[in-house]
Amino acid sequence: MPSKADSVHIVMFGQADVSDVAGIFRDVFEVPATTMQPHPSGIGSSTSAPLGAISANLHSQPGRLEMVATPIPAQGATMQSIDVDEGLTFLTSKASKLIQSTEIVRLAVVVNLFESVSSAEAACKAFIKATGIDAPEDSTDLSFSLNYRKKMDTGGVVLNRLLRWEAALRQILQFSNVSAVPLTHNFHVLTLQVDVNSVPLDKPMEKSAAYALLDTLVKEAQECISGGYEYLIKNH
């Protein structure tokens, strides 16, 4: 299973006052944002700041606030990553202020993982091992996704558990002052996206329920990461 994280996300769907995203960032992460830019869609904005070995990010869109932990960018052609558990712990420890100030109808925990391999053939073999799909071993650009819902024992909560595997080629461009043409570095990877989210409610949930749900989502995401396809289909 892929073991390194590109990024870890906690997403809150509902209504929140996002007129001062920089202020929200400062309240949540307890440091001022060092960068701020409009969202690519033209609606909302993104803020970020380095915190130790993690880059903390907050993205706002109408009806959506997203906390993201990513690696600190590094010089050179390297595949950067953060520890999955460290990223989840970091975000959950900061999430309470957002939960407290947001009318939440849905929560999501998303983890993007990858594992570097030596070749396209190795990526294909890793994909076959992870999914059980009998693909030709010289295949490229493989992808497979599956959502298998799980109904929780209490509160009538239903979870979407979407797992998406991909055998792919990643490229990192390395720029220099010597040449106008960047060097291209290729990396073969197996990726896994784990997206565990609650089915939307028709009214905002109680704060205590939101805290409990976030804890449930984190634990379920960790189980999906460690157990993969077999865990997903055997636990519903």
C-alpha positions in Angstrom: 0.0 0.0 0.0 1.2 3.5 -0.6 2.6 4.9 2.6 3.6 8.5 1.9 1.2 11.4 1.9 1.2 14.2 -0.7 -1.5 15.9 1.3 -4.0 15.5 4.1 -7.4 17.3 4.0 -10.3 18.0 6.4 -13.3 19.5 4.6 -16.3 21.2 6.2 -19.5 21.8 4.2 -22.0 24.3 5.5 -22.2 28.0 6.2 -19.4 30.0 7.6 -18.4 33.7 7.5 -15.4 33.7 5.2 -15.2 37.5 4.7 -11.9 37.5 6.5 -10.1 34.3 5.5 -6.7 35.6 6.7 -8.3 36.1 10.1 -9.8 32.6 10.2 -6.4 31.2 9.2 -4.7 33.1 12.1 -7.4 31.9 14.6 -7.1 28.3 13.5 -3.4 27.9 13.0 -2.3 30.5 15.5 0.1 32.2 13.1 -0.5 34.8 10.3 -0.7 33.5 6.8 2.4 34.2 4.7 0.6 33.8 1.3 -2.9 34.5 0.1 -4.3 34.1 -3.4 -7.7 33.9 -5.1 -9.2 30.5 -5.7 -8.7 29.3 -9.4 -12.5 29.3 -9.8 -12.5 33.0 -9.0 -14.7 32.4 -6.0 -13.0 32.1 -2.6 -9.4 32.3 -1.7 -6.4 30.2 -0.3 -4.1 31.1 2.5 -1.0 29.2 3.8 2.0 29.4 6.1 4.8 27.0 7.0 4.5 25.4 10.4 7.6 23.2 11.2 7.8 20.5 8.5 4.2 21.1 7.4 2.7 23.7 5.1 -0.7 24.7 6.6 -3.3 25.7 4.1 -6.9 27.0 4.3 -9.1 27.2 1.2 -12.5 28.8 1.2 -15.4 28.5 -1.3 -19.1 29.2 -0.9 -20.4 26.5 1.5 -17.0 24.9 1.9 -13.9 25.3 4.1 -10.9 23.1 3.6 -7.9 22.6 5.8 -4.9 21.0 4.1 -1.5 19.8 5.3 1.2 19.5 2.7 5.0 19.1 2.7 7.2 22.2 2.8 8.4 22.7 -0.8 12.0 21.7 -1.4 14.6 22.7 -3.9 15.5 20.2 -6.6 13.8 17.2 -8.1 12.5 15.3 -5.1 9.2 13.7 -4.2 8.2 15.5 -1.0 5.9 13.8 1.5 4.5 14.1 5.1 3.7 11.4 7.6 0.0 10.4 7.3 -0.7 10.2 11.1 1.3 13.4 11.7 -0.8 15.2 9.1 -4.1 13.9 10.5 -3.1 14.7 14.1 -2.0 18.2 13.1 -5.3 19.0 11.3 -7.7 17.5 13.8 -6.0 19.4 16.6 -6.8 22.6 14.7 -10.3 21.8 13.5 -12.2 22.6 16.7 -12.3 26.3 16.0 -13.6 25.8 12.5 -16.3 23.4 13.7 -17.3 25.8 16.5 -17.8 28.7 14.0 -19.4 26.8 11.1 -22.9 25.3 10.6 -21.8 21.9 9.3 -24.0 19.6 7.2 -21.2 17.4 6.0 -17.6 16.5 6.9 -14.8 14.8 4.9 -11.3 13.5 5.5 -9.2 13.0 2.4 -5.7 11.6 2.2 -3.6 11.5 -1.0 -0.9 8.8 -0.8 1.9 7.6 -3.1 4.7 5.2 -3.3 7.6 5.7 -5.7 8.6 2.6 -7.7 11.4 1.9 -10.2 9.5 1.6 -13.5 6.1 1.6 -15.2 6.1 -2.1 -14.9 6.7 -2.0 -11.2 3.9 0.6 -10.8 1.6 -1.8 -12.7 2.6 -4.8 -10.5 2.0 -2.6 -7.4 -1.4 -1.6 -8.8 -2.4 -5.3 -9.4 -1.3 -6.3 -5.9 -3.3 -3.4 -4.3 -6.5 -3.9 -6.3 -6.5 -7.5 -7.4 -7.3 -6.5 -10.9 -5.8 -8.8 -13.5 -4.3 -6.2 -15.8 -1.5 -6.9 -18.3 1.8 -6.2 -16.5 3.0 -3.9 -19.3 -0.1 -1.7 -18.9 0.2 2.1 -18.2 -2.1 4.8 -16.9 -4.1 2.3 -14.8 -6.8 3.6 -12.5 -9.6 2.1 -10.4 -12.0 3.6 -7.9 -14.7 2.3 -5.7 -17.1 3.9 -3.2 -18.6 1.5 -0.6 -20.9 3.1 1.9 -20.9 2.2 5.6 -23.8 2.9 8.0 -22.7 3.7 11.5 -24.3 2.1 14.5 -25.3 5.4 16.1 -26.9 8.6 14.9 -28.0 7.3 11.6 -24.8 8.5 10.0 -23.8 7.1 6.6 -20.3 7.3 5.3 -19.1 7.4 1.7 -15.7 5.6 1.5 -14.1 6.3 -1.8 -10.8 4.6 -2.6 -9.0 5.5 -5.9 -5.8 3.7 -7.0 -3.7 4.9 -10.0 -0.4 3.7 -11.6 1.0 6.9 -13.1 4.0 8.9 -14.2 4.8 12.1 -12.3 7.1 14.8 -13.6 9.0 17.4 -11.7 10.5 20.4 -13.6 13.8 21.7 -12.4 14.6 25.3 -13.4 18.0 26.9 -13.4 19.7 30.1 -14.3 21.9 28.3 -16.8 19.2 27.2 -19.3 15.8 28.5 -20.3 14.7 24.9 -20.8 13.9 23.1 -17.5 15.2 19.6 -16.7 12.4 17.1 -16.6 12.6 14.4 -13.9 10.2 11.4 -14.2 8.9 9.3 -11.3 6.8 6.2 -11.5 4.3 6.0 -8.7 1.4 4.0 -7.3 -1.1 6.5 -5.8 -4.1 6.0 -3.5 -6.7 8.6 -2.6 -8.8 7.8 0.5 -11.9 10.0 0.7 -14.1 9.3 3.7 -17.1 11.7 4.0 -20.5 11.8 5.5 -23.7 11.8 3.5 -25.1 15.4 3.7 -27.7 16.2 6.3 -30.8 18.4 5.8 -29.9 20.6 8.7 -26.7 21.6 10.6 -25.5 19.0 13.1 -24.9 19.7 16.8 -21.3 20.6 17.6 -20.8 17.5 19.8 -22.0 15.4 16.9 -19.6 17.1 14.5 -16.6 16.5 16.8 -17.6 12.8 17.2 -18.1 12.5 13.4 -14.7 13.9 12.7 -13.1 11.4 15.0 -15.0 8.6 13.2 -13.9 9.8 9.8 -10.2 9.9 10.8 -10.4 6.4 12.2 -12.2 5.1 9.2 -9.7 6.8 6.8 -6.8 5.1 8.8 -8.5 1.7 8.5 -9.0 2.2 4.8 -5.3 3.2 4.4 -4.0 0.2 6.3 -6.5 -2.4 5.0 -7.1 -1.2 1.5 -9.6 -3.0 -0.8 -10.0 -6.0 1.5 -11.0 -3.8 4.5 -13.4 -1.8 2.4 -15.4 -4.7 1.1 -15.5 -6.6 4.3 -16.6 -3.8 6.6 -19.8 -2.0 5.6 
